[in-house]
Amino acid sequence: MGEIIRIGMADLNIAQSPSVLTTLGLGSCVGIVIYDPIKKIGGMTHAMLPYAEEMRDHSNKAKFVDTGVVEVIEKLRNIGALQSKLVAKIAGGAQMFAYNQLNDALKVGARNIIAAKEVLEKLKIPIIAEDTGGSFGRTIEFYTDTGILLIKAIGTGIKEI
């Protein structure tokens, strides 16, 4: 196993095989992995909110699904990834709190999942696996050598997608 690269909240990074990208504590946030399986290079973003234009301060591209995905793709292309070969895996987007009258603005997890699917579809990057929704947090580890995304969730164990 190569280097372990930790990605914080509202953060993103890329790695080459055999490095591992990991992020902790995906609640309503969504972890989006974009991978070139031929070159074995991948990137991950830990996005908190769906769209940058919805916020006044959108200087941190990694904070938002739409700008985070574009930034990861740009970084991957800079080290030789071909956009036509890229695939994606997504995890997170949980509904962490129960509300009696849940208004749409509070459904951040669901909105993050929708944004991820919309942005990736627009960029013609297929989502080949996902583990989203629910009401529990996740920690994810992406293995650039195999393309496996390991998902660890309290109460649901470990799964590979």
Summary of the structure (lengths in Angstrom):
residues: 161
radius of gyration: 14.7
end to end distance: 18.5
largest distance: 48.6
contacts: 554
relative contact order: 0.21
helix: 25%
strand: 38%
